[in-house]
Amino acid sequence: MARTPHRDGRPELGRAAFDTAALQALTDPADLIDQIAESLEMFTAISRLPPSQLDVMVLRRLCGFTPETVSALLGTSLAAVRSDERHATRFLESVLCPPHTIEGNTP
């Protein structure tokens, strides 16, 4: 994280959105644009996580390390890694996939 540029006290992960496996697999320009937008949104949301959750999500989801490896790298318990990942996943789902509200009159 020390090598990552920061803006407003948060890591700037936007550049990473342009270097993802999802983009490498696409050839259609429209699909590429959609994927870039989705990746930018996801990386922005990840950068808003608390430090311990951010570390876990970067190592687990972006680097692909196992929970055991993340535990060893961070020097924290496996339970803490799993808890941080669970809380971060819930936060990201709430930001990236908010529940749809139905407008109108309800009985």
Phi, psi and chi 1 to 4 in degrees:
 res  aa     phi    psi   chi1   chi2   chi3   chi4
   1 MET       -  -26.3  -68.5  -51.8  -65.7      -
   2 ALA   -63.7  -29.0      -      -      -      -
   3 ARG   -87.3   -9.8  -66.0 -176.4  -65.5 -170.3
   4 THR   -81.9  130.9  -56.9      -      -      -
   5 PRO   -61.6  145.8  -12.0   19.8      -      -
   6 HIS  -119.3  147.2  -75.5   67.3      -      -
   7 ARG  -135.9  127.3  178.0  179.0  -68.0  153.1
   8 ASP    56.8   34.9  -61.3  -32.2      -      -
   9 GLY    78.9    3.4      -      -      -      -
  10 ARG  -117.2  147.5  -66.4  -71.4 -174.0 -167.7
  11 PRO   -66.4  139.6   21.1  -28.5      -      -
  12 GLU   -92.0  101.4  178.3   57.0   49.0      -
  13 LEU  -101.5    5.3  -59.5  175.0      -      -
  14 GLY   -57.1  -40.2      -      -      -      -
  15 ARG   -62.0  -32.4  -76.8 -170.9 -112.1  163.7
  16 ALA   -64.4  -24.6      -      -      -      -
  17 ALA   -64.6  -20.9      -      -      -      -
  18 PHE   -90.4   -0.7  -66.6   93.5      -      -
  19 ASP  -130.9   60.6 -172.5   29.2      -      -
  20 THR  -116.2  157.5   63.3      -      -      -
  21 ALA   -62.2  -34.5      -      -      -      -
  22 ALA   -60.8  -39.3      -      -      -      -
  23 LEU   -71.2  -35.9  -78.2  179.3      -      -
  24 GLN   -63.7  -27.4  -54.7  -53.1  -41.8      -
  25 ALA   -85.2   -9.6      -      -      -      -
  26 LEU   -98.4  147.0  -62.0  174.9      -      -
  27 THR  -123.6  -24.8   56.0      -      -      -
  28 ASP   -75.8  126.0  179.9   45.5      -      -
  29 PRO   -56.4  -38.5  -24.6   32.8      -      -
  30 ALA   -65.6  -41.1      -      -      -      -
  31 ASP   -64.9  -38.4  -68.7  -19.7      -      -
  32 LEU   -61.3  -44.6  -75.6  168.7      -      -
  33 ILE   -63.8  -43.7  -69.1  170.9      -      -
  34 ASP   -61.5  -42.9  -70.8  -16.7      -      -
  35 GLN   -67.6  -38.7 -176.5   59.4   52.5      -
  36 ILE   -62.1  -44.8  -71.5  170.4      -      -
  37 ALA   -61.2  -43.9      -      -      -      -
  38 GLU   -64.7  -42.8 -177.5  178.7  -44.4      -
  39 SER   -65.4  -41.5  -65.7      -      -      -
  40 LEU   -60.5  -43.2  -78.3  168.9      -      -
  41 GLU   -62.3  -43.1 -175.6  178.9   11.9      -
  42 MET   -66.2  -45.6 -178.7 -171.9   68.1      -
  43 PHE   -65.9  -35.0  -79.8   90.5      -      -
  44 THR   -64.6  -43.2  -60.4      -      -      -
  45 ALA   -64.5  -42.5      -      -      -      -
  46 ILE   -60.4  -38.3  -72.2  173.6      -      -
  47 SER   -66.8  -14.7   74.9      -      -      -
  48 ARG   -89.3   -3.7  -66.4  175.7   41.2 -150.8
  49 LEU   -70.2  152.8  -68.4  168.9      -      -
  50 PRO   -59.8  154.8  -19.8   29.4      -      -
  51 PRO   -51.3  -45.9  -28.0   35.0      -      -
  52 SER   -67.0  -39.5   62.9      -      -      -
  53 GLN   -69.1  -38.3  -67.6  177.2   18.6      -
  54 LEU   -60.5  -47.9  173.9   66.8      -      -
  55 ASP   -58.7  -46.3  -69.5  -17.1      -      -
  56 VAL   -62.9  -45.6  167.6      -      -      -
  57 MET   -67.4  -38.9  -68.4  -54.4  -81.2      -
  58 VAL   -63.3  -47.2  167.1      -      -      -
  59 LEU   -69.1  -40.3  -67.8  171.2      -      -
  60 ARG   -76.7  -55.7  -75.2  -78.6  -64.5  131.5
  61 ARG   -88.3  -33.8  -58.1  -65.6  174.4   93.7
  62 LEU   -93.8  -34.5  -57.3 -179.2      -      -
  63 CYS   -97.0  -18.9  -63.6      -      -      -
  64 GLY    80.4   19.1      -      -      -      -
  65 PHE   -74.1  151.9  -68.7  120.1      -      -
  66 THR   -74.0  159.2   64.5      -      -      -
  67 PRO   -56.2  -37.5  -25.8   34.4      -      -
  68 GLU   -64.7  -41.2  -66.3   78.9   11.0      -
  69 THR   -66.8  -41.9  -58.4      -      -      -
  70 VAL   -61.2  -42.7  173.2      -      -      -
  71 SER   -57.9  -45.8  173.1      -      -      -
  72 ALA   -67.4  -42.2      -      -      -      -
  73 LEU   -64.6  -39.9  -73.5  169.6      -      -
  74 LEU   -88.0  -12.9  -63.2  177.8      -      -
  75 GLY    67.8   36.9      -      -      -      -
  76 THR  -128.3  166.7 -171.7      -      -      -
  77 SER   -71.1  155.4   71.1      -      -      -
  78 LEU   -61.5  -37.3 -174.9   56.2      -      -
  79 ALA   -62.7  -39.6      -      -      -      -
  80 ALA   -66.1  -39.9      -      -      -      -
  81 VAL   -61.7  -47.7  168.3      -      -      -
  82 ARG   -64.1  -39.3  -71.0 -177.9  173.9  148.6
  83 SER   -65.9  -46.2  175.5      -      -      -
  84 ASP   -60.8  -41.0  -78.3  -20.7      -      -
  85 GLU   -65.4  -42.1 -176.2  174.9   12.6      -
  86 ARG   -63.0  -47.0 -174.3  172.6   52.0 -104.7
  87 HIS   -66.1  -40.5  -71.6  -71.2      -      -
  88 ALA   -64.7  -41.2      -      -      -      -
  89 THR   -62.1  -42.6  -60.8      -      -      -
  90 ARG   -63.0  -42.9  -74.5 -175.8 -174.9  144.8
  91 PHE   -61.7  -48.5  168.9   77.1      -      -
  92 LEU   -62.9  -40.0  -66.8  172.4      -      -
  93 GLU   -63.1  -38.8  -73.6  173.4   -8.6      -
  94 SER   -68.3  -31.3   73.8      -      -      -
  95 VAL   -82.7  -43.9  170.0      -      -      -
  96 LEU   -86.4  -26.1  -61.0  173.2      -      -
  97 CYS  -132.4   62.3  -54.1      -      -      -
  98 PRO   -63.7  148.7   21.6  -28.1      -      -
  99 PRO   -63.7  142.4   18.3  -24.7      -      -
 100 HIS   -78.2  133.7  -63.5  -60.9      -      -
 101 THR  -102.4  142.6   57.6      -      -      -
 102 ILE   -99.3  122.5  -60.2  173.6      -      -
 103 GLU   -89.1  154.8  -66.4 -176.0   19.3      -
 104 GLY   123.6 -175.5      -      -      -      -
 105 ASN   -82.2  131.0  -63.3  -29.5      -      -
 106 THR  -120.2  142.5   54.8      -      -      -
 107 PRO   -73.3      -   12.3  -14.0      -      -
